[in-house]
Amino acid sequence: MSRILVLGGVRSGKSELAEQLVAHREGVRYIAPGPVPDEHDTEWAARVAAHRLRRPASWTTHETGDVAGVLRQGSTPALVDCLGTWLTRVVDDAHAWDDLAGAARVLAEARADLVAALGETDASVVLVSNEVGLGVVPSSASGRFFRDELGRTNRAVADACDEVLLVVAGRVLDLTACPSIEAAARARALT
C-alpha cells in the first residue's frame, strides 16, 4: 500500500506518469473529480473524452467530487486525476465562487476529509495535481483564491503521502526525501 502525489504543470506528463504507476494493477478505480462536461463547453468535454480513451476498459471510473468517499469504499488501487479539478468542483457544488471566505471554509473541510480518507484507506492511491504557484499572479480574486487553495491542498496531501513526484517538461523529480518546511526549519534553526 502506498500513497503517491504526482505534481506538475499543464501538459508536463503528470497524468501519463500517474497512469503508468498503476497500469500493472488489477481493478484500478479511476476517480475523475472535475466538473461534469456539458454541451456548452466543448473544449472541456474534449479533454475529458481524451482522458476516457486512455483508460483501460478494466478500470472502473468514478466521476464524482466525493473523492474521500470513493477512497473509503474499497481496497483496490485508486488514481485521482486531478486535485485542481476537484477543488473547482467543490467550490462549484457549494456555489461559493462569489463568497471566497465561505469557499475557503468548504474547502478546508473537504481537504481535511480527503487527508483523513488517505489515512484510512487500505488501497494504494496515486493523486495528480497541478503545480500552479510558479507563474504569474492571477488578475482576478477567484484566480488568486484557486492558486492559493490548491497550494494548500497540495501541501496537505503531500504530507499525507509516502512519495511526492514533480513532473517538469516530461522529466520526473522525486521530492520524497526532501524535508517538509517544518522539518527543514527544525534542522536549520539558529541556536
RALIN-V310200 format. One record per pair of residues at least 6 apart in sequence whose C-alpha atoms are under 6 Angstrom apart, sorted by the first residue. I is the first residue (numbers start at 1). J is the second residue. Records with the same first field share a line. If there is no record, write none. Layout:
I=J, J
//
This chain:
1=123, 124
2=124
3=124, 125, 126, 161, 162
4=126, 161, 162, 163, 164
5=126, 127, 128, 164
6=128, 165, 166
7=128, 129, 130, 131, 166
8=14, 130, 131, 166, 167
9=130, 131
12=167, 168, 169, 170
13=170
14=167
27=59, 76
28=59, 77, 78
29=59, 60, 61, 78
30=60, 61, 78, 79
31=61, 62, 79, 80
32=63, 81
33=63, 64, 65, 86
34=85, 86, 89
35=89
37=45
65=86
68=114, 117
72=121
75=122, 123
76=123
77=123, 124, 125
78=125
79=125, 126, 127
80=127
81=128
82=128, 129
83=129
84=129
91=103
96=103
138=144
163=176
164=175, 176
165=173, 174, 175
166=172, 173
//
